């Protein structure tokens, strides 16, 4: 067994930060690399070894069971003491393993690299020079800990003034909405700008004039500033609701300012919160229209404002983004667009950016020294398991007991394994299938088994984005297009294909009926579960977005 790493005393040296920033981060992934970096810590005396504690093997004091008669409670007590002692010993032995020793070294090295990077780029963890003097650090338990400056009475007064000032401002703005504008000449409706709307419009101009992602680095923003941002965001979210008391223009400006702040903060969390707000407002508007006459100006925002932010996000995409598939909300004659459509476009943009980023992720082992990482258009696919219906395209029908490289799937972008069948989506959006063909589950026009991949025909022609095939029953499949439409084929029992009957469908057929003219969203396998197609009228989409947002916030 390897020798246990003794406890260490950490003391980061500021003048060595630059050398740690230039260290190769990939070497931390290997045991030899970590050992070399840990040795550097010891050589620089940034990690000082402390005397190792003596291993205590003494267990609990037990009575003489042959001479003493113990009650059941006493026996239970001694048994618990023995188990506790054995557990403590097991933990100590496990912490002395080679893996645990390597892991502790890696954590210390990562902690040192993080400290160097945060000092350079985030102003985090900066220690004053006098804190490193022998007099001030002799008795410190944690030499690299950061001591926060105690709050003074001046800080408290400033914070109180900012908080009360914001509360007063919000109250005045709400009151401004409640007071109707003064009448114009001759008793005509007033034409002056509402005070609250004027304030929000000024804030929009200020936010739009900032460079992109000006509020992204929250470590540069003082806590009071973050608290102000949170208060302003909460206020604006309440304003966007149709029942908030604000006028239509105020609600529209509030939604635009919220989106501007979310884009400047550059976090998935704030973009999803804006999407949730937009869908919630759309749901309320939809409910109001069912109970009263529709308001043509409700649930809208400025088209140009939304598109400016959307185009700013799109400019950050790489060359892999297909600009022909980008969607935009419908522009009204007044230069507005629906909050509902804007939320869908923004959600799709976030998904596209995530997909585009995932295609650029390359394994460190595949990057050769001195070469830039290149994302290949081909991929390596390994298959194993049952091949009884040629679903693995390996010629024979014998079981494959170990992963085997399959050249037939080399150009696959997405692979879907169904019930004894396989579907492959290529980069051009075409779909090929192989395997068991009963009940037309392959979509090739017959019920024959297919031993090689064969291309499906979609009428009308569409590029396919996702495919989901059933894992039980007699086999049916759904295909989701880039146009937001759904095709289905295979066994039609119980109306599972959505064509209004229970007939078997051997060719891909477009699902119409209630879905006609609706744009659908396919919730991808973000949480490693099987997803289905959902129709999203505003209220339903609002509920689903809340669930998705809740799960994402937990992960974040």
N, C-alpha and C positions, 0 to 999 in steps of 0.2 A: 504494500500500500504506500502511496506517495506521502511524503511528509506534509503535515498540515501547515498552511500559511499562517504565521503568527499574526496577531492584530497589529495594525499599523496606525501611525499618527500622520495625518495628511497636512501638508503645508505647501500650497501652490506658490510658485515664484513668478512674479509678474513678468520679469524680463525673459522668461522662457515661453511665454504664450505664443509668440510668432513661430517658434520651432514646432510646437504642437499643432498649430493650424495647418502647417504644410505636411504633416504626416499622412501617409497613404491610408485612407480609411478602410480599404479592402483588406489590409493586413490584419486588422482586428478580427476578421472572420476566421483566421487560421490560428491554431494553437501556437505554432512557432512565432508568428507575428506578434501575438499577445505577450508571449514570454519575453521577446526582445523589447517591447515597449514597457513592460513592467520592470525589466532590468534598468531601463532608462530612468524610470521614476526613482528607483533605489539609488542609482549612481548620482543623480542630481539632488538627492536627499529631499525630494518632495514627498516621499513616502518613507517614514522612519519606522523600522521594525521595533515592536515592543516585546517585552518578555512574554513568552508563551505560558498560558495558564496550565497548571498541573491537572492532569486527567484524573478525576475522582471516580473510582470504581466502587466505592462503598455503597452498598444498598441499604434498605431499611432494616432496622433492628427487629428481628422476629422472635417470638417466644418459643419455648420448648414444647412442641405440639405433642410429644410422647408423654409428658408429665402433666401438662396443663390442659384443662378442659375449657374450650373457648365457645362463646355463644356464636350464633350465626352472624350477628352484626359485627363482632370482632373479627371473625374470619373474613367477612366481606371487606372490612377495613384493611386488613393485612394484604388481601389479594389485590385491592386497588393500589396499595403502596408498592407492591412488587411490579405490577403492570406499569405504573408510572415510572419506576426506576428503569425498567427495561426499555420503555419508550424514550426516556432521556438518553440512555446509552446508545440506542439505535440512531437517534438524531445526531449525536456526537460523532458516531462512526461514519454515518452517511456524509456529514459535513467534511469529513477527512478524506473523501474519495478524490481521485484525480479529476473527475468532471467538476466537482464542487470547487476545487482549487483553481482550475482553469477559469471557471465562471467568475470567481471573485477577482481574479486578475483582470479579466475582461471588463468587469464593472468599474474597477478603479481606473483603468485606462480610458474608458468612455467618459467617466466623470471628469477626468483631466481635460480631454479634448473638448467636452461641452463647456467647461469653464473658460477655456481659451477662446472658443468661438463666441460665447455670450459676451465676453469682455470686449471683443473687437466689433461685433455687429449689433449687439443689443444693449450694451451698457449695463448688463446684469452682473451682479456679483463683484463689482468693483470694491476693492478694499483700500482704505486710505493708507498712505505710506507709513504713518506713525503706528498703524496697527501691526506692522510687520517688524517693528523694532523689538529687540530682545526684552526690553522692560515691559512692553505692553502685551506680548504674546507668550511670556514664560509660563503663566498659569492657565492659559486658555485651553479648554477641552477640545475645541474645534477651531484650529487656526484659520481655516479658509471660510468660516461662516461669516455671513454679512450681518452686521448689526444695523438695524433701521434707526434712523434719527427719530427721537421722540417728538411727538407733536407738540408744538408750542401753542400758546393762547392765540397768537396771530393766525396760525393755521386753522384753529377751530372757528375763529370769527369769520375768516374767509369762507370756509365751508358752509357755515350757517348762512352767510349772506348769499352765497350761490344757490343753496337749496331753497331758501325762502324766496329769493328772487325768481327762480324758475316756477315755484308754486304760484306766486303772484302773477307772473306772466301768463301761465296756463289759465288761471281763473279769469284774467282780463280778456284773454282771447275767446274763451267760452262765452263770456258775457257779451262780447262784441257780436257774436253770431246771433245771440238772442234778441239784440236790439235791431229793429228794421232800419235800413238806411233812410236818411231824411228825404222827403219828397222833393222832386225837382220843380222847376218853374211851372206854375199852373196846376200844381197837384199831381204832376206826372211822377212815375216811379223814379226814385233817386238813382243817379248814375255814378255816384262815387264808389271807390273801391273799398270793400270791407277791410277793417283794420287787420283782422286775423289773416285774411288772404294776402294782404300786402306784406305782412311779416313773413309768412311762409314762402311767398314768391321771392323775397329777398334772400331767404336762406337757400332756396334752390339755386339762385344765381351764384351764391358764394360756393356751394358744394360743387357745382358744375365747372367753376373756374379753377378748382384744385387739380393738380396733376393726378393721374390714375393711381389708385391704391394709396392715397395719402394717409388713410386711417388704418392701413393693414397691420402695421407694426404696433401692436397695443403696448409693448414694453416701453415705447417712446412716449406714450400718453400717460400723464399722471392719473392716479386713482380718481381724483376729483373729476377729471375730464371723462373718464370711462363712466363714472356715475351719472354725469350730465347727459352723455350719449344715451344711456339706458333710460333715463327719465324722458328725454325727448322722444325716443323711439316708442315708449309706452304711450305717451300722449298722442303721438301721430297715429298709432294703431287704433286707438279709440276714436279718433276723428274720422277715419276712413269708413266707419260703419254708417250705413244710411240712417240709422236711428240715433246718431250721436248728437244731433241738434245743429250740426254745421250745415252750411248751404252746399249746393252741388259743387260749386267751384272750389270751396274749401276742402271738401273730401277728395276732389281730384288732385289738387295741389299737394295734399298730405300724402297721397299714395306715390306721387312723383318724387317727393323729398325722401320718403322712406326707401324707395328704390335707389336713389342716388347715394344715400348713406350706406346701403347694403353693398353696392358696387365698390364704393371707396374703401370699405372695411375688408373686402376681398375674401370673405370666408363663406364656405358652403352653408354654415349655420344661418347667417343673416339672409342669404338668398332664399333659402327654404322658408324662413320666417316670412319673407315678403310674399312668396308664393302662397303660403297658408293664409296670409291676410287678404290677398286678392281673391282667393277662392271663397273665403268666408264672406267677404263683401258681396261677391257674385251670388252666393247662396241666399243671402238676405234679400237682395234685389229680386231674385227669381221667386222667392216666397211672396214678396210684396206684389209682384205682377200678377200672381195667381188670385190675389184677394182684391185687387183694385186695378184701375186703369194703368197701363204701363207708362213709365217715365222714360222718355227716349234718351235723356241725358244721364240716367243713373248707371252706375257700374262702369264708368269710362275713365280714361286717362289720356294725357297728351301722346299722340302717336310719335311725334318727333323726339320727345323726351325719352320714350321707351326705346326707339330705334337707335338713338345715339349711344345709349348704354349697351344695347345688344350688339351693335357693331364694334364697340370697344372690346367686348368679350370675344367676338369672332376674330378680331385682328390678332388675338393671342393664340389662335389655333394654328397648328402646323399645316404642312402641305397635304397631309393625309385627309384633311376635312373636305368633304364633297360639297362645294358651294351650291351645286344645283339642287340639293335636297334641303337647303335652309328654308325655313318657313318664317313668314311674317304675319302679324295680325292684320286684319282688314281695316283699312283707313276709311273713316267716315268723311263726308263732305266738310265737316267742321274741323277736320284735322285731329280727330280723336280715334281711340281704339278701345275695344272691350278689355276690361280687367281679366276676364275669363280667358280670352285668347292670349293676352299678354302672359298670363301665368303659365299656360300650356307651352308657349314658345320659349319662355325662360327655363322651364323644367326640361324641355327637350334639349335646350342649349347646354344645360349643366350635364345631362346624360351624355351628350355628344363630346363634350370636353373630357369627361371621365373616360369614355371609350377611346378617344384619340390619345389620351395620356397612357392608357393601359397598353396600347400598341407600341409605345416607345420604350416600354420597360424591357430591359435586356438582362439576362442573367450575367453576373460578373464573370462566370467561367467562360462565357462566349465572347468576351471582349478581349482581343489580343492586345499585347503591350504596344503602345504607340499608335494604335488605330482608334478612330472614332467609332462608337457603337452604331451599327447599322441594323435596321429592322428588316428582316428578310420577308419577301412575299410568300415564301413557302414555309411549311412547318413540318415537324416530325410528329407522327401519330403512332402510338403503340396500342395494340389490340390484344385482348385475351378473353377467355371464356368460351361459351357455347358458340359453335358455328354451324349449327344443325340446318339452318336455312340459308347459308352463304351470307349471313348478315355482316361478317367480318371481311368478306372479299378475299379469302385466302385460298381459293381453289378447292381444297378438300373440305369435308364436313366434320373433320375431327376437332375435338376440343383443343383449345390453346391454353395450356396450363401456366405459361409464363408470358409476361408482356413481350410482344413481338412487333418490330417496326413494320408498318404497313405503308408501302409506297403508293397505294391507290388513293390514300387520303392526303397526299403531300400538299395539295393546293387548297385544302379546306380552311375556311374561316371560322365556321361553326359546325359542330357535329351533334346530332340528336340521336340517341339510341332509344328505339321504340320496342314494341313487343315482337322479338325475332326479326327486326328490321332496323335499318340505319339510314339516316338522311344527312346529306352534306350540303352546306351552303357555301358557294364560292364567292370570291371577292366581287364578281359582277352581279351578284344577287340571284344567280341561277341555283336550282336545287336538283340534286341527284339522289337516287335511292337504290337500295339493294336489300335482299333478304326475302322473307316470307311475303307472298303477295295475296293471300286469301282475303276475301271481302274488299279487294281493291285498296288495301291499306297503303300500298306504295304510290298510288296515284298515277300509275302508268297505263291505265285503261283496261287492265285485265287482272286476273287473280293468280297469275303464274309467279313462281319464285324467280328471283333475279339474282344471278351469281356475280354480276359485275355492276358497277354503278351506272345508272342510266338516268338521263335528264328528264325532268318533268316539264309539262307544258301548261302554262297558266294563260287562261283567256278571260278577260283581256290581259295582255302582257304586263307583268309587274315584276319589280325587283323585290326579292324576299329578304326580310331583315331577321326574323326569328321563326323557328319551327318547334312545335311541341307535339309529341306523339304519345299516345296512351301507353301505359305499361301493363295493362291488363285487358280483360274483355276480348273482343275480336279485332281490335285495332282500328283506331281512327286518328287523324292528324289534323292540326290546325297550323296555318302558315300566316304570319303577320307581315304585311308589305310596308315598304317605305312610305307609301301613301296613306298609311293608317287604316288599311282595309284588312279583311280576314278571309282566307280561303279555307275550305275544309274538304276532307274526303275520307273514304273508308267505310266501316260499319256504321249504319245509321240508326240502330235500335234506340228507342226512347227519345228520338229526335236530337241525338247528341251532336249531329252535324249542323243544326241550326237552319235547315232549309225548309222547315215546315212539314216534314214527313219523316218516316222511319226507313227510307230506302237506302240501299248501299250506293255509294258514290265512288266510281272508279277513276274519275279524273278530278283534279282540283276545281272546286266551284266556289265562286264568290258568294259570301253570305250577305244577303240583302235584308229585306223586311225592315224591322225597326233600326237596323244598323246603317241603312242606306243614307248617305250624306253626312254621317257622323265620323269624326276623326277619333280613332281609338288609341289608347296608350297601353303598351305592353310593359308591365312591371317586370324588370329583368331580375335574374336570380341573385339579388344583392345579399340576401341572408341565407343562401344555400337551401332554398326550398323551391318547390315547383310553383310556378306562377301561371295565372290564367289571364285571359283577355277580360278587361272590364270596360263597360260603357260608362262614360262620365258626364251625365248631366250635372250642372253646378252643385246641387246639394250633395250628391253621392261623391263627387270628386273632392269636395271639401272634407268629408268624413275620411275618405281614403288618404288624403294628403296629411291629415292630422296623425293617422296611425303611422304612416311612413316617416313623417317628421319626428315623431316620438322615438321610433326605432333608430333613426339616424343620429339624433341627439345623444342617445345612450352610447352609441358607438364612438361618437366624437368626444 
